[in-house]
Amino acid sequence: MIVFDLSCEDGHRFEAWFRSSSAFEDQSAKGLLMCPHCGSGAVTKAPMAPAVPAKGNARPAVLAKTEPVATSQGGALPPAVREAMQKLARLQADTIKQSTYVGSRFAEESRAMHYGEKDAALIHGKADAKEARELLEEGITVAPLLIPFTPPDETN
């Protein structure tokens, strides 16, 4: 796997993982790449810092298991699906602009608002599956971000 820093024509920067450099080129040629911030399909590689190997005494990170992503066979996404994804990306980007990022305090902040300890506000942040399930069991409405999102504390 290889990670590339990408950017769209509007200057949004994000990263994406690919099986190889040629996989990036193939997806780009088929029009399968899209900016998660604005939905633009005009995505190119951005300048990147070189990868520096970790020290020998560094502990390896534990990778989370993820579900495989369904892909289109034999070419670009159907136009209706592509349009729907672009609309979803724009809607999510607009919602995030109106929202406050609370990071790993998402569950705590959601509970405080739900139980009247804080004024209700639109927030987004990080919660694992267990935390999200517990919030839902308490009657607190939460939803995952469907388009990949780079938290503000992880951007340059």
Sequence and secondary structure as in RCSB ss.txt:
>XXXX:A:sequence
MIVFDLSCEDGHRFEAWFRSSSAFEDQSAKGLLMCPHCGSGAVTKAPMAPAVPAKGNARPAVLAKTEPVATSQGG
ALPPAVREAMQKLARLQADTIKQSTYVGSRFAEESRAMHYGEKDAALIHGKADAKEARELLEEGITVAPLLIPFT
PPDETN
>XXXX:A:secstr
 EEEEEEETT  EEEEEESSHHHHHHHHHTT    TTT  S EEE          TT               SSS
S  HHHHHHHHHHHHHHHHHHHTSEEEETTHHHHHHHHHTTSS    EEE   HHHHHHHHHTT      SS   
 GGG  
